[in-house]
Amino acid sequence: MDRDRARDPGLKLAGFGRVTWVHCPACDGPAKHDGSTAQCLRCGYRTIQDPAPFSSRWARIRQEDPRCSHCRNPLPAEPMPTALEKDGALHVRVRCPTCGEVVDYRADIAFPPKGAAKPPVVRMRLYLTAQVGGETLWVDNLAHLDALEHYLGAKLRERGPVPGLTMMARLPAWMKSATMRPKILRSLGHLRDRAERAGIDE
């Protein structure tokens, strides 16, 4: 591979890797998001992302008389939107209105109340990010990182076989600046090291 010369492969962002690495909402570790679920490498947390209030995404605590596991005061028994699956079972995350403790309780599927609004879409923070000269550098996965490292590290960058707004064509000017090249490549190297330490493998 010629490190001084790079050609735009003509792909959009989705063409670089099949997953996106995000922060686990439970332990802040690396979680592999495949477009529908996120699975944490560190704690095993698994979440389902679905913005629509289908019955399979609403649940109620699996207790006839739900009570807080800490203070034993009553918890809400009505159906609530859920996007949480742990150890293969449905859970709802509830904050006790009395003591404020947040606990994941086993749950059963429930139909949403009439007129229920859609539950909010949970936006997970990307795991592989770095600050470079006041700008945010980010990669979704190792294939994305490889592509940026090769393209941005080259002294000569050529257009590819596909015209239009490919991922490389849409890169901001600061990322393609020759003066920023050393900082960007150094930051990409740090992201690669972080990925390796975290056990990220794709």
Order of alpha helices (4+ residues) and beta strands (2+ residues): beta-beta-beta-beta-beta-beta-beta-beta-beta-beta-beta-beta-alpha-beta-alpha-alpha
